[in-house]
Amino acid sequence: MTELKDKVKENHSDGFFEFSFPKKEQSLSIIEYAEKQLKTFDVQPFGSVDSLLLSQVAYMHLDVAVPGVEYDGEAVRIADLYKAEYFDSIFDDVRDAKSNRKLLNAICCSPRYRDIKVNYYIDNVDAELEKQFSATTFILPDGTAYIAFRGTDSTIVGWKEDFNMFFRSVIPGHISAVHYLQTVAARLPGKLYLGGHSKGGNLALYGAAFAGREIQERIISVFNHDGPGLSNDIQRMPGYTDLCDKLHITVPQASLFGLMFSSCGFQVVKSDRMGLMQHDPFSWEISGDDFIYAENLKSNANKLIFTIYDLMANLSRQDREVFIDTVFQVIAAPGVSSFTEWPVMAVKEFDSMVSTLKSIDEETAVKMKTVLAEFAKALGKNIFNLPDKEKIKQFIVEKVNTISKKDKL
């Protein structure tokens, strides 16, 4: 075991609990890139960095200024979003509002971004359907459109929908993504880019795969920034297989979410954060006109993904569903809709959470114990299982196949 650890240390940096060190090369954040990149799109074509940047803008609440998709109104110039009277609405309950405001300021001043038009905003949260869906369309000066799907926000419903992907191949957000893409494509005649960060990237994949061949032929690229892939069954369908050459998948070195259900190749981006905080787009490092890429994932950081896949492979679809539904039932007990409010209310309403937990029937309690025992077993197995990038991809494909077969039983 000692020899194995030494060999791993030679080929991988530490991962999950690493600290940030001074950068060895000059790098920019997406905010600094927006401030310093003066090339317009006719000089430097739209690329992966632009996609991540606009995917972050899609987290902002733009309904105060941007026409909704239901109206087909006149698009708004992106520079016109930077108005003080909009700020309370735009940055309300947005994670890291300070950085988002800096980003909006930078793009509104930038010769590369300020003339982009914004339209067809939608933001729909449905607790009954367990759906959190939002998308925004950015129209470039040449008429090409970038459709950005929002990733998971702070709503409890949004997080529940994410976890539902562990036992459902298709979630409500997927259907909304297809409908949104079809609606926007019918109104805009030009070529299309699609993308998103986190769950937004997953929605972009599904929307592009199932919006129809005519629309798919108009798509130039689909960008998935550290978002989950689609289930193994969906990846075998023609709509998805026809799309593979257009996919651009980027993950940070300590990726967790971006490795879930991943099959197509991905590029590893350097981040100035540690562990799971690398999921934050503001931490991704840029040099020149592109990201700074790393050769490998940080192996220790990825032990969670192996644990999750082993857990899923050892549990039936029904057991996964029961476990996830029960956990979120307890989380929702304090009566709040957002994780922003949850910590304070969880303390105040702790008794209600305990009561909810105690009300679980015996059969569900047994399944909960089984899941927790399997999780502990899988974590113990994988804590020293530190494969390289190619072995990680092979591992994931094998596990997805195993889970898919189990789900059909």
FIRO-595429 format. One record per residue (C-alpha): residue number from 1; residue in three letters; chain; x, y, z. Coordinates in pm, 1 decimal, padded with zeros to 6 digits. Each point is the difference from the previous one (the first is absolute). Example, Ala and Ser with C-alpha at 12.3 -4.5 7.8 and 13.67 -1.06 7.14 Angstrom:
PT   k   r c        X        Y        Z
PT   1 ALA A  01230.0 -00450.0  00780.0
PT   2 SER A  00137.0  00344.0 -00066.0
This chain:
PT   k   r c        X        Y        Z
PT   1 MET A  00000.0  00000.0  00000.0
PT   2 THR A  00286.4  00239.5  00078.4
PT   3 GLU A  00150.7 -00061.0 -00345.3
PT   4 LEU A -00338.9  00070.5 -00159.2
PT   5 LYS A -00033.6  00331.0  00184.6
PT   6 ASP A  00353.7  00102.7 -00101.6
PT   7 LYS A -00071.8 -00082.2 -00363.2
PT   8 VAL A -00320.8  00200.4  00004.7
PT   9 LYS A  00177.1  00300.5  00151.4
PT  10 GLU A  00251.5 -00007.5 -00283.1
PT  11 ASN A -00271.2  00023.8 -00266.8
PT  12 HIS A -00275.6  00205.3  00164.4
PT  13 SER A -00034.1  00305.9  00213.6
PT  14 ASP A -00194.8 -00036.2  00325.2
PT  15 GLY A -00361.0  00102.0 -00064.1
PT  16 PHE A -00296.1  00026.3  00221.1
PT  17 PHE A  00163.7  00179.6  00293.7
PT  18 GLU A  00267.9  00183.9 -00193.6
PT  19 PHE A  00086.6  00363.2  00075.0
PT  20 SER A  00035.2  00279.9 -00253.3
PT  21 PHE A  00354.5  00084.8 -00101.0
PT  22 PRO A  00140.6  00297.3 -00192.9
PT  23 LYS A -00063.0 -00044.9 -00372.7
PT  24 LYS A  00299.2 -00101.9 -00207.3
PT  25 GLU A -00134.0  00174.1 -00309.8
PT  26 GLN A -00190.8  00319.2 -00058.8
PT  27 SER A -00370.9 -00075.5 -00004.7
PT  28 LEU A -00329.7  00184.2 -00013.0
PT  29 SER A -00341.6 -00065.9  00151.5
PT  30 ILE A -00310.3  00040.7 -00215.6
PT  31 ILE A -00042.6  00349.2  00150.5
PT  32 GLU A  00354.3  00100.7 -00092.7
PT  33 TYR A -00041.0 -00156.9 -00343.3
PT  34 ALA A -00311.6  00210.6 -00063.9
PT  35 GLU A  00192.9  00309.2  00111.9
PT  36 LYS A  00308.2 -00064.8 -00214.7
PT  37 GLN A -00123.4 -00184.5 -00308.9
PT  38 LEU A -00054.4  00276.1 -00254.5
PT  39 LYS A -00032.3 -00217.1 -00311.8
PT  40 THR A -00346.6 -00006.1 -00152.7
PT  41 PHE A -00157.7 -00324.1 -00122.0
PT  42 ASP A  00091.9  00065.0 -00363.7
PT  43 VAL A  00366.0 -00004.1  00107.6
PT  44 GLN A -00012.8 -00271.4  00269.4
PT  45 PRO A -00289.1 -00246.2 -00056.7
PT  46 PHE A -00233.3 -00108.6  00276.7
PT  47 GLY A  00159.4 -00268.4  00217.3
PT  48 SER A -00009.5 -00194.9  00323.0
PT  49 VAL A  00101.7  00294.5  00220.5
PT  50 ASP A -00281.9  00213.0 -00143.0
PT  51 SER A -00240.8 -00284.2  00069.4
PT  52 LEU A  00103.2 -00028.3  00366.5
PT  53 LEU A -00020.4  00376.5  00044.1
PT  54 LEU A -00352.1  00026.2 -00143.9
PT  55 SER A -00102.3 -00314.5  00189.0
PT  56 GLN A  00084.4  00190.7  00317.5
PT  57 VAL A -00208.2  00297.0 -00116.3
PT  58 ALA A -00289.5 -00246.7 -00039.6
PT  59 TYR A -00001.7 -00041.8  00381.1
PT  60 MET A -00107.9  00364.2  00032.2
PT  61 HIS A -00369.1  00087.6  00026.2
PT  62 LEU A -00048.4  00196.9 -00320.8
PT  63 ASP A -00379.8  00011.2 -00015.1
PT  64 VAL A  00007.9  00359.5  00122.6
PT  65 ALA A  00135.3  00109.8 -00340.7
PT  66 VAL A  00001.1 -00288.0 -00249.4
PT  67 PRO A -00319.8 -00104.5 -00186.2
PT  68 GLY A -00141.7 -00337.6  00095.4
PT  69 VAL A -00005.1 -00286.9 -00245.8
PT  70 GLU A -00379.4  00006.1 -00004.3
PT  71 TYR A -00011.7  00347.6 -00160.6
PT  72 ASP A  00253.4  00002.3 -00286.8
PT  73 GLY A  00082.2  00360.3  00092.2
PT  74 GLU A  00285.5  00222.6 -00113.4
PT  75 ALA A  00341.8 -00113.6  00118.3
PT  76 VAL A  00193.2  00214.2  00246.8
PT  77 ARG A  00363.0  00104.6 -00049.2
PT  78 ILE A  00207.0 -00161.4  00272.5
PT  79 ALA A  00165.3  00333.1  00090.8
PT  80 ASP A -00343.8  00135.0  00093.1
PT  81 LEU A -00031.1 -00251.3  00284.1
PT  82 TYR A  00247.3  00188.3  00216.4
PT  83 LYS A -00241.0  00235.8  00172.1
PT  84 ALA A -00009.2  00058.2  00373.7
PT  85 GLU A -00377.1 -00033.5  00009.2
PT  86 TYR A  00033.6 -00357.8 -00127.5
PT  87 PHE A  00262.3 -00120.5  00246.9
PT  88 ASP A -00227.9 -00106.8  00285.4
PT  89 SER A -00192.1 -00225.2 -00238.1
PT  90 ILE A  00290.0 -00127.7 -00210.8
PT  91 PHE A  00216.4 -00109.7  00293.9
PT  92 ASP A -00273.6 -00106.0  00240.7
PT  93 ASP A  00086.4 -00339.2  00154.2
PT  94 VAL A  00282.8 -00050.9 -00251.7
PT  95 ARG A  00304.7 -00175.6  00141.5
PT  96 ASP A  00300.5  00235.3  00026.6
PT  97 ALA A -00192.5  00310.9 -00102.2
PT  98 LYS A  00316.4  00210.7  00031.3
PT  99 SER A  00186.4 -00194.7 -00268.1
PT 100 ASN A -00308.2 -00011.3 -00221.0
PT 101 ARG A -00033.2  00376.4  00016.7
PT 102 LYS A  00366.3  00039.1 -00097.9
PT 103 LEU A -00056.5 -00236.8 -00291.6
PT 104 LEU A -00307.0  00188.6 -00121.9
PT 105 ASN A  00191.0  00327.8  00021.9
PT 106 ALA A  00288.4 -00147.1 -00200.4
PT 107 ILE A -00212.5 -00139.2 -00283.0
PT 108 CYS A -00209.1  00315.3 -00025.3
PT 109 CYS A  00319.3  00201.1 -00056.2
PT 110 SER A  00169.1 -00254.2 -00228.0
PT 111 PRO A  00018.6  00055.5 -00377.7
PT 112 ARG A -00029.6 -00379.7 -00032.3
PT 113 TYR A -00322.4 -00038.0  00196.4
PT 114 ARG A -00182.7  00331.6  00038.7
PT 115 ASP A -00187.5 -00019.1 -00333.2
PT 116 ILE A -00135.2 -00351.1  00058.1
PT 117 LYS A -00380.2  00000.6  00007.6
PT 118 VAL A -00185.6 -00190.9  00274.0
PT 119 ASN A -00346.5 -00150.2 -00040.6
PT 120 TYR A -00242.6 -00282.4  00081.2
PT 121 TYR A  00062.8 -00020.9  00373.5
PT 122 ILE A -00177.6 -00270.9  00196.1
PT 123 ASP A  00017.9 -00094.4  00367.5
PT 124 ASN A -00237.6 -00269.4  00117.9
PT 125 VAL A  00003.5 -00183.4  00333.5
PT 126 ASP A -00273.5 -00257.3  00054.9
PT 127 ALA A  00007.6 -00175.0  00337.9
PT 128 GLU A -00270.5 -00249.0 -00098.9
PT 129 LEU A  00189.8 -00112.9 -00311.8
PT 130 GLU A  00334.1  00034.2  00182.2
PT 131 LYS A  00128.8  00221.8 -00280.4
PT 132 GLN A  00236.4  00298.0 -00001.0
PT 133 PHE A  00051.4  00132.7 -00351.9
PT 134 SER A  00142.3  00323.2 -00133.2
PT 135 ALA A  00150.6  00100.1 -00332.8
PT 136 THR A  00113.7  00315.2 -00178.4
PT 137 THR A  00082.1  00065.1 -00366.1
PT 138 PHE A  00297.1  00219.9 -00093.4
PT 139 ILE A  00001.1  00122.1 -00361.9
PT 140 LEU A  00346.5  00080.0 -00136.2
PT 141 PRO A  00052.7  00294.1 -00241.6
PT 142 ASP A  00007.5 -00235.4 -00303.2
PT 143 GLY A -00337.5 -00150.8  00090.3
PT 144 THR A  00136.9 -00322.9  00147.1
PT 145 ALA A -00166.3 -00081.4  00332.1
PT 146 TYR A  00139.7 -00151.9  00317.5
PT 147 ILE A -00268.6 -00169.7  00209.6
PT 148 ALA A  00108.9 -00027.3  00363.2
PT 149 PHE A -00176.3 -00233.2  00240.3
PT 150 ARG A  00031.0  00085.1  00369.5
PT 151 GLY A  00159.0 -00250.0  00234.0
PT 152 THR A -00132.5 -00084.7  00343.7
PT 153 ASP A -00094.8  00308.2  00199.5
PT 154 SER A -00057.0  00027.8  00375.5
PT 155 THR A -00352.5 -00146.2 -00005.9
PT 156 ILE A -00058.9 -00329.2  00179.0
PT 157 VAL A -00211.1 -00108.3 -00298.5
PT 158 GLY A  00299.3  00056.2 -00229.3
PT 159 TRP A  00224.3 -00222.5  00208.0
PT 160 LYS A -00271.0 -00264.9  00027.9
PT 161 GLU A -00034.0 -00007.4 -00378.7
PT 162 ASP A  00377.1 -00053.7 -00027.4
PT 163 PHE A -00007.9 -00297.9  00232.6
PT 164 ASN A -00300.0 -00142.5 -00185.3
PT 165 MET A  00240.1 -00070.9 -00287.0
PT 166 PHE A  00134.5 -00287.5  00208.2
PT 167 PHE A -00322.7 -00191.0 -00060.2
PT 168 ARG A -00157.9  00173.1 -00302.7
PT 169 SER A  00149.5  00016.9 -00348.5
PT 170 VAL A -00222.2  00296.7 -00085.4
PT 171 ILE A -00090.2  00283.9  00237.4
PT 172 PRO A -00256.1  00279.6 -00057.6
PT 173 GLY A  00279.7  00247.5 -00077.8
PT 174 HIS A  00102.0 -00213.2 -00297.8
PT 175 ILE A -00345.0  00032.3 -00156.9
PT 176 SER A  00003.8  00375.7  00061.8
PT 177 ALA A  00343.0  00026.9 -00163.4
PT 178 VAL A -00125.9 -00165.7 -00319.0
PT 179 HIS A -00310.3  00220.4 -00010.0
PT 180 TYR A  00201.0  00316.7  00065.4
PT 181 LEU A  00253.5 -00081.2 -00272.8
PT 182 GLN A -00273.8 -00075.9 -00251.5
PT 183 THR A -00178.6  00325.2  00085.4
PT 184 VAL A  00310.3  00218.8 -00032.2
PT 185 ALA A  00125.1 -00176.9 -00313.5
PT 186 ALA A -00334.0  00069.2 -00170.3
PT 187 ARG A  00046.7  00372.9  00062.9
PT 188 LEU A  00368.7  00034.7 -00084.4
PT 189 PRO A  00120.6 -00110.0 -00345.1
PT 190 GLY A  00373.7 -00012.1  00068.4
PT 191 LYS A  00248.4 -00254.5  00128.4
PT 192 LEU A -00010.0 -00104.8  00364.8
PT 193 TYR A  00233.8 -00064.3  00290.7
PT 194 LEU A -00133.9 -00169.0  00313.9
PT 195 GLY A  00155.2 -00030.2  00340.7
PT 196 GLY A -00017.2  00023.4  00374.1
PT 197 HIS A  00184.8 -00049.1  00323.5
PT 198 SER A -00078.8 -00292.1  00233.1
PT 199 LYS A -00356.5 -00124.1 -00060.3
PT 200 GLY A -00024.6  00265.4 -00272.7
PT 201 GLY A  00253.4 -00195.1 -00204.5
PT 202 ASN A -00204.7 -00316.5  00047.6
PT 203 LEU A -00315.1  00178.9 -00121.8
PT 204 ALA A  00190.6  00130.7 -00304.0
PT 205 LEU A  00102.2 -00356.2 -00088.6
PT 206 TYR A -00354.9 -00132.5  00024.0
PT 207 GLY A -00155.5  00293.2 -00183.6
PT 208 ALA A  00247.5 -00028.2 -00287.4
PT 209 ALA A -00046.7 -00377.2 -00022.8
PT 210 PHE A -00379.9  00001.7 -00021.3
PT 211 ALA A -00110.5  00332.0 -00153.1
PT 212 GLY A -00008.3 -00157.4 -00346.9
PT 213 ARG A  00242.3 -00058.6 -00284.3
PT 214 GLU A -00069.3  00331.9 -00175.4
PT 215 ILE A  00091.5  00196.7  00312.2
PT 216 GLN A  00293.1 -00226.5  00078.4
PT 217 GLU A  00149.2  00073.5 -00342.2
PT 218 ARG A -00000.5  00371.3  00087.8
PT 219 ILE A  00193.7 -00057.7  00322.5
PT 220 ILE A  00370.1  00084.5 -00023.8
PT 221 SER A  00107.0 -00114.1  00347.5
PT 222 VAL A -00141.6 -00113.6  00332.7
PT 223 PHE A  00199.0  00096.0  00311.5
PT 224 ASN A -00033.3 -00189.7  00326.7
PT 225 HIS A  00198.9  00162.6  00281.2
PT 226 ASP A  00032.3 -00249.8  00287.2
PT 227 GLY A -00354.7 -00124.6 -00040.1
PT 228 PRO A -00118.7 -00362.8  00016.8
PT 229 GLY A -00034.0 -00197.8 -00319.7
PT 230 LEU A -00313.4 -00186.0 -00104.6
PT 231 SER A -00096.0 -00351.7  00098.0
PT 232 ASN A  00149.6 -00295.8 -00183.6
PT 233 ASP A -00329.8 -00082.4 -00174.1
PT 234 ILE A -00026.4  00352.8 -00138.9
PT 235 GLN A  00362.3  00003.5 -00111.9
PT 236 ARG A -00075.3 -00292.5 -00231.7
PT 237 MET A -00288.5  00179.0 -00175.8
PT 238 PRO A  00059.6  00144.8 -00349.1
PT 239 GLY A -00072.2  00358.3  00103.6
PT 240 TYR A  00287.8 -00012.3  00245.9
PT 241 THR A  00248.3 -00200.8 -00204.6
PT 242 ASP A -00042.2  00245.0 -00289.3
PT 243 LEU A  00099.5  00278.1  00237.4
PT 244 CYS A  00330.1 -00131.2  00135.3
PT 245 ASP A  00224.5  00184.5 -00247.3
PT 246 LYS A -00153.4  00331.0  00110.5
PT 247 LEU A  00048.8 -00049.0  00373.7
PT 248 HIS A  00253.7  00203.0  00197.9
PT 249 ILE A  00018.1 -00129.8  00356.0
PT 250 THR A  00218.3  00172.5  00259.0
PT 251 VAL A  00051.2 -00101.1  00362.0
PT 252 PRO A  00230.9  00130.1  00274.5
PT 253 GLN A  00272.6 -00221.9  00144.0
PT 254 ALA A -00207.8 -00081.2  00308.9
PT 255 SER A -00322.2 -00058.5 -00193.6
PT 256 LEU A -00287.5 -00192.1  00152.8
PT 257 PHE A -00314.1  00104.5 -00187.7
PT 258 GLY A  00160.5  00002.9 -00344.8
PT 259 LEU A  00110.7 -00362.3  00028.6
PT 260 MET A -00347.0 -00136.1  00069.8
PT 261 PHE A -00131.4 -00197.7 -00299.8
PT 262 SER A  00291.7  00130.0 -00204.2
PT 263 SER A  00098.0 -00199.8 -00309.3
PT 264 CYS A  00125.7  00240.5 -00265.5
PT 265 GLY A  00347.9  00143.8  00040.0
PT 266 PHE A  00051.8  00301.5  00223.1
PT 267 GLN A  00268.1  00262.0  00050.6
PT 268 VAL A  00131.2  00075.8  00348.2
PT 269 VAL A  00019.2  00366.8  00098.1
PT 270 LYS A  00221.4  00144.6  00271.3
PT 271 SER A -00167.0  00179.3  00290.9
PT 272 ASP A  00138.0  00225.2  00274.1
PT 273 ARG A -00224.9 -00161.9  00263.6
PT 274 MET A  00019.1 -00328.6  00186.1
PT 275 GLY A -00222.3 -00304.6  00004.2
PT 276 LEU A -00366.1  00036.1 -00093.1
PT 277 MET A  00035.5  00379.6 -00005.7
PT 278 GLN A  00157.3 -00046.6 -00344.0
PT 279 HIS A -00354.9 -00040.7 -00130.4
PT 280 ASP A -00028.9  00380.6  00027.0
PT 281 PRO A  00041.2  00161.3 -00347.6
PT 282 PHE A  00171.3  00301.9  00158.0
PT 283 SER A  00290.0 -00227.8  00095.9
PT 284 TRP A  00078.6 -00132.8 -00348.5
PT 285 GLU A  00331.6  00124.2 -00140.9
PT 286 ILE A  00039.8  00159.9 -00342.1
PT 287 SER A  00305.5  00097.2 -00203.6
PT 288 GLY A -00021.2  00180.1 -00332.4
PT 289 ASP A -00323.7 -00102.8 -00172.0
PT 290 ASP A -00055.5 -00334.2  00171.1
PT 291 PHE A  00003.8 -00185.0  00329.6
PT 292 ILE A  00319.7 -00127.4  00156.3
PT 293 TYR A -00024.3 -00375.8 -00031.9
PT 294 ALA A  00144.0 -00268.6  00226.2
PT 295 GLU A  00111.8 -00345.5 -00107.3
PT 296 ASN A -00191.3 -00188.7  00268.1
PT 297 LEU A -00273.0  00017.2  00256.9
PT 298 LYS A  00106.8  00024.5  00363.2
PT 299 SER A -00033.0 -00360.5  00100.6
PT 300 ASN A -00071.5  00029.8  00374.4
PT 301 ALA A -00270.4  00253.2 -00075.0
PT 302 ASN A -00192.0 -00252.5 -00207.6
PT 303 LYS A -00044.4 -00268.0  00263.0
PT 304 LEU A -00356.0  00125.2  00051.5
PT 305 ILE A -00097.9 -00076.7 -00359.2
PT 306 PHE A  00117.4 -00359.1  00036.5
PT 307 THR A -00191.3 -00027.4  00326.6
PT 308 ILE A -00318.4  00133.8 -00159.7
PT 309 TYR A  00019.5 -00235.1 -00297.0
PT 310 ASP A  00067.3 -00302.1  00220.5
PT 311 LEU A -00293.5  00099.1  00218.8
PT 312 MET A -00232.7  00036.3 -00298.7
PT 313 ALA A  00114.4 -00330.2 -00148.4
PT 314 ASN A -00075.7 -00183.4  00324.8
PT 315 LEU A -00346.7  00149.3  00050.7
PT 316 SER A -00319.5 -00048.0 -00196.6
PT 317 ARG A -00165.2  00298.0 -00166.8
PT 318 GLN A -00279.4 -00019.6  00258.1
PT 319 ASP A  00241.2  00008.4  00294.6
PT 320 ARG A  00174.7  00304.6 -00146.8
PT 321 GLU A -00333.9  00174.0 -00042.5
PT 322 VAL A -00115.4 -00077.8  00353.8
PT 323 PHE A  00326.3  00121.0  00149.3
PT 324 ILE A  00009.0  00328.7 -00195.0
PT 325 ASP A -00370.6  00074.9  00057.7
PT 326 THR A  00039.0 -00062.0  00373.7
PT 327 VAL A  00307.9  00219.4  00034.8
PT 328 PHE A -00171.4  00290.1 -00175.8
PT 329 GLN A -00316.6 -00052.4  00200.2
PT 330 VAL A  00205.1  00064.9  00313.4
PT 331 ILE A  00178.8  00296.1 -00160.7
PT 332 ALA A -00334.4  00157.0 -00094.9
PT 333 ALA A -00145.6 -00039.7  00350.2
PT 334 PRO A  00092.1  00355.9  00115.1
PT 335 GLY A -00233.6  00133.7 -00269.1
PT 336 VAL A  00245.4  00201.0 -00211.9
PT 337 SER A  00050.8 -00009.4 -00376.1
PT 338 SER A  00363.4  00108.3 -00019.2
PT 339 PHE A  00327.1 -00123.9  00146.6
PT 340 THR A  00083.8  00366.2  00063.2
PT 341 GLU A -00265.9  00006.4  00272.5
PT 342 TRP A  00041.8 -00360.4  00106.5
PT 343 PRO A  00287.8  00017.8  00256.2
PT 344 VAL A -00178.5  00251.9  00223.4
PT 345 MET A -00340.5 -00164.7 -00029.8
PT 346 ALA A  00147.3 -00347.6  00053.7
PT 347 VAL A  00116.8  00113.4  00343.9
PT 348 LYS A -00334.2  00162.6  00080.7
PT 349 GLU A -00201.6 -00292.8 -00134.0
PT 350 PHE A  00231.7 -00278.5  00111.0
PT 351 ASP A -00283.5 -00176.7  00181.7
PT 352 SER A -00203.3 -00019.0 -00321.4
PT 353 MET A  00292.4 -00167.0 -00176.4
PT 354 VAL A  00033.9 -00251.9  00281.8
PT 355 SER A -00375.9 -00067.4 -00011.0
PT 356 THR A  00017.9 -00058.6 -00374.8
PT 357 LEU A  00287.3 -00240.9  00047.5
PT 358 LYS A -00187.7 -00188.1  00273.4
PT 359 SER A -00309.9 -00029.2 -00217.3
PT 360 ILE A  00182.3 -00209.5 -00259.0
PT 361 ASP A -00155.0 -00344.9 -00027.0
PT 362 GLU A  00198.0 -00310.3  00091.7
PT 363 GLU A  00050.9 -00118.8 -00359.2
PT 364 THR A  00144.1  00336.3 -00104.7
PT 365 ALA A  00221.8  00010.5  00309.2
PT 366 VAL A  00146.6 -00339.3 -00090.5
PT 367 LYS A  00073.7  00122.4 -00353.4
PT 368 MET A  00162.3  00315.7  00137.6
PT 369 LYS A  00229.5 -00209.3  00217.9
PT 370 THR A  00085.6 -00219.9 -00298.0
PT 371 VAL A  00095.2  00303.0 -00210.8
PT 372 LEU A  00216.8  00148.8  00275.0
PT 373 ALA A  00173.4 -00333.7  00054.0
PT 374 GLU A  00067.3 -00034.1 -00374.4
PT 375 PHE A  00131.1  00358.5 -00008.6
PT 376 ALA A  00245.2 -00070.5  00281.6
PT 377 LYS A  00110.7 -00319.9 -00173.8
PT 378 ALA A  00048.6  00175.9 -00335.7
PT 379 LEU A  00188.8  00289.7  00156.3
PT 380 GLY A  00232.1 -00239.1  00178.2
PT 381 LYS A  00063.4 -00188.8 -00322.5
PT 382 ASN A  00077.5  00307.2 -00205.8
PT 383 ILE A  00198.7  00211.1  00243.0
PT 384 PHE A  00322.7 -00148.6 -00139.2
PT 385 ASN A -00132.4 -00067.1 -00348.9
PT 386 LEU A  00180.0  00272.2 -00192.7
PT 387 PRO A -00003.3 -00067.2 -00375.9
PT 388 ASP A  00123.0  00237.9 -00268.9
PT 389 LYS A -00221.1  00186.3 -00246.4
PT 390 GLU A -00038.6 -00287.9 -00245.8
PT 391 LYS A -00079.4 -00249.0  00275.9
PT 392 ILE A -00253.1  00243.8  00145.8
PT 393 LYS A -00184.7  00013.5 -00332.2
PT 394 GLN A  00011.2 -00380.0 -00031.1
PT 395 PHE A -00124.2 -00036.0  00358.5
PT 396 ILE A -00294.6  00233.4 -00061.9
PT 397 VAL A -00105.9 -00172.9 -00322.2
PT 398 GLU A  00009.1 -00339.8  00172.4
PT 399 LYS A -00197.9  00125.6  00299.7
PT 400 VAL A -00262.5  00172.9 -00216.5
PT 401 ASN A -00047.5 -00325.1 -00193.5
PT 402 THR A -00042.1 -00189.9  00327.4
PT 403 ILE A -00253.9  00252.1  00132.6
PT 404 SER A -00190.2 -00003.0 -00329.3
PT 405 LYS A -00030.8 -00379.6  00007.2
PT 406 LYS A -00115.8  00006.5  00365.0
PT 407 ASP A -00265.6  00263.4 -00080.9
PT 408 LYS A -00149.4 -00226.1 -00267.1
PT 409 LEU A -00050.9 -00286.7  00243.8
